[in-house]
Amino acid sequence: METRMIAVPSRTKEILDRYGLRAKKGFGQNFLVDPVIVTRCAEMSHPEGAVIEIGPGIGSLTEALAKNAQHVIAYEIDAGLIPVLQDTLAPYDNVEIILQDFLECDVADQVKRLKEEYGQVTVCANLPYYITTPVLFRIFSLGNDIPYITVMVQKEVGNRFAARPNDPDYGALSVQGQYLYNIRKLFTVPGRSFNPSPKVDSVIIQFERKQDADLTIDLDDFFTLIHALFKQRRKTIYNNLREYLKDADKAKQILEQAGIPEGCRAQELDVKQIRDLYEVLR
């Protein structure tokens, strides 16, 4: 019986050679070859109940999750990897592999089923860079049903989500994510932890859902305003708001009521100040 973890470099190479696999750039594939990283990631993801994984690859992180969770559902878009996963994850009877694009699945119904059976549902994944934001916002839309999201993302993206006011990386993503979640960076993953090695490092970030976030507002409308306020970073908040409202006098009035100086920039405002501005607009 094979005792080496899938993420051990020598085992990963054997699997890739056996199946004649190479990472597909179109799917943003990079295979994790660091057993310490996958173990830490899985253990820190709050895997007590069921875990949803997006893009399992050959099963490196999936295996670590299976050792910690009651049940793992892994969504894989590459049909060529299904027989590989069925082979590498054969020892684990708590893993369910689904050949489907996560962005097109009925994830709400899946989460409901998993909650009924396992109590808690979390997400843990090594996200392909090109779908990081749409996948996260799809999960965000599920509300409080997903209390924890633990994902490996490009370092630049992780920095943007975790940035604070006046940080160079602080922007629309920061405010949108932090309105709904407490966000923290767990640790950095160097490029050498992947096969093939990307030119940039990754970071594992964790989103913990805020139980007091007001979900009665129209989030799409609120997030549209956030994008508008950060549309041109060098412009003042007044100029960006004026362009959004198509009304200079109204923009001045709204800012005055919200207690925000016309000359400041969006990156100087915290989440509460932007939320207050939205309330005045409503």
ABEGO torsion letter per residue (X at the ends): XBABBAABAAAAAAAAAAAGBBBBAAAGBBBBABAAAAAAAAAAAGAABBBBBBGAEAGAAAAAAAAABABBBBBBABAAAAAAAAAAAAABAABBBBBBBAAABBAAAAAAAAAAAAGBBBBBBBBBAAAAAAAAAAAAAAEAABABBBBBBBAAAAAAAABBBGBAABBAAAAAAAAABBBBBABBBBAAABOBBBABBBBBBBBBBBAABBAABBAAAAAAAAAAAAABAABBAAAAAAAAAGBAAAAAAAAAAAGBBAABBAAABBAAAAAAAAAAAX
